[in-house]
Amino acid sequence: MISVAIIEDIKDIREPLKDFLSDQKEFLCNTAEESVEDFFNRYDREIPPEVILLDIGLPGISGLAAIKLIKDKLPDTEIIMLTIHEEHDKIFNALKAGASGYLLKSTQLSDIKDAIIEVSKGGAPMSPPIARKVIKFFDKEKSNEKEKLLTEKEEKIVHYIVDGLNCKMIAANSKVSIDTIKYHVKNIYKKLQINSKGELIAKSIRGEI
């Protein structure tokens, strides 16, 4: 059995969710509180929760602020945010603080059940709209890293090479020595992990630079 706690201030959400989870043979749900403060005062020390469903907009200590507090006291407890908030900052602040999952309150009860089981096995459940935001964020970060891989000067040299210019012509256009251009080309190859002009041009055509 997975011991589950709920911290949710809206009774019409908290109580039906507790009833649902209590009816599932996989779970023991004996803690459902409306605030973080109440949770810390009342949770069962004998059977601390393995998973907590945590709202963000709570009276007193907010759900985001509570993540670290909970992790400090119960480091082995997994936290799934259960909230209406879809803002990027809320999502990433929660995940950075130590939440293992992020579900919207529109999530079906059966999917919440699956998420609790998933997180107890080491997964990171997220509602589809949240997962898409996370993927987009990391795709953008990856793209930014790619853009920052070469300096502006190196990018300019790459464009010259793709346009068919040799080192002598690039040096003349850049008003530097051929040795300087060769030095930059060597660095470009090293950064991009390639060994030839053909590989460089191919990467450029594929949009990898």
N, C-alpha and C positions, 0 to 999 in steps of 0.2 A: 504493500500500500504506500502511496505517495502522500505525505502530509502536506496540506495546502492551507495557506492563509489568504484572506482577502482584506485589503485596505481600500475602502470605497465609501465616500460620504453620502452618496445618494441611496437611500434605503430601498427604493424600488428597483435598483440594480443589484445592490449588495445581497439582499435576502433571497431573491430568486436564483441568483448565481450560487449562493451557499447551498440552497436546497438541491439544486441540480447536481453540484459536485458531491454532496453528501449521499446522493442516490447512486453514485457510480461506485462500482466495486473496487475500482483502482485507487480511490482516493479516501483520505481521512481529512475532512474539513471541519475543524472544531474552533477556528478563529476567523471571525469576520467583524472588523471594526471600522468606524467611520473616520478615524484619524490615526496618524502615526503614533501620537502620544498614547492613545488608547491601546494600540497594538503592543507597544512596549510595556505597558502596565499589566496587560492581561494574557499575553500569549503563553502557551503551555511550555514551561521550561523543560519538562520531562520529555515532551515530543516536539521539539522546535520544528517549524515548517521547513520542508525541503524546497518548496516553491511558494513565492508570494505573488499574488496578482495585485499590482499597485497602481492606483490612479495618480494623475499628476496634480489636478486641481483639488487640493484638500484643505480643510481648515487647519490653521496652525502651520506645522511643518509641511512644506510642499512635497509632492512625490519625488521631484528631482533632487531636492535637498536630502530626502530620506534615504536615497539609494546608498550613499556612503555610510550613513549612520547604521543602516541595516547590515551592510557588508562588514563594518567594523565589529558589530556584535555577533553576527551570524555569517561568518565568511563562507560557509558551505551552502548557504541558502541561495537558490536561483531566483532572480526577480524578473517577472514579465510585466511590462507596463501595459495597463489596460485603460485606454484614454480616448478622448475625442480629438486630441491634438495631433495634427499632421505636419506642423511646421518643422522645417529642417533643423532649426536650433534645438527644439525640444527633443527630436529624435536622436540627434548626435550627442547632445549633452547627456541624455539618459544612457546611451550605449557606452559613452566614454566613462561615465561614472560607475558602470559595472552592471547595468541591466543586461540580461541575456536574451530578452525577446521584447517585441513591441507590437501589441495588438490594438486595433481600434475597437471601440465599444459596439460597433455595428457587427462585429464578428459573431457568427453563429455559436451557440453553446457547444455544439458537437466539435467545432473547430477549436474552441478554447480548451476543451478536453484533450484534443490531439496535441495542442501546443504544450500543455503541461507535461504530457507523456514525452513529447519530443525534447523539451528542455531538460527533463530529468535524465535523459540519455545523452546529454551533452550537445543537443542541438540549439539553434538560435531562431526560434519561430518568429515570423513577422507577417502581418497582414499584407496582401499583395500590393496595395498602394505604397506601403512603407518600404517594402523590399525593392520596389521600382525606384523610389527616391534614393535609397542607399546605393543601388547599382549605378544610377546616374551620377551620383556624387563621386564614386570611386573611378568611374570611367573618365570623368572630368579631371580628377586628380592625376590619373594616369596620363591623360592627354597633356596636362600642364607640365608633368615631369618630362614628357617627351620633348615638349617645346623648349624647356629649359636645359636640355641636355647639351645643346651647342650654344656657343656665344653668338652674338649678332655678327661678328666678323666671320666666324666659321660658317654660319648660315649663308652669308653673302658669297663665300668661296664655293659652297655647295651649289648655289644657283649658277655661278659662273661655269663650274664643271659640267652641270647638267645641260647648260646652253652650248657646250662644246669647246669651251676655252681651255687651253693648256696652261701649265704653270707660268710660262713666260708671259703669256697674254694677260693672265690674272694679275701678275706682278706689275705689269705696265699700267693696267687699269687702277690698281690699288696704290700705285706709287710706292711700292716696297720692293725689296730684293726677292729674287727667285727662291733663295734659301729660306726666307721668311714664309713664303707661300708653301713650300715643301714641308716646313715644320708644322704649319697649321693643318695641312692635309693629313700628315701623319697622326696628329691629335684627333682629327675627325674620324679617321679609320679606327683608331683605338677606342674612342667613345662609342662608336656605332658597332663595334666588334665585327668589322669587315676588313677585307684585304685588297680590294681592287676598285678601280673606277666603275667597272661594270656593276658591282654590288651596290655601290653608292647610288648610281643612276636608277637601278632597280628599286631600291628602297624609296627613293624620291617618287618614282612613278606609282608605287603602292601607297603613297601617303604616309610612310612610316617615319618621315623626317619633318 
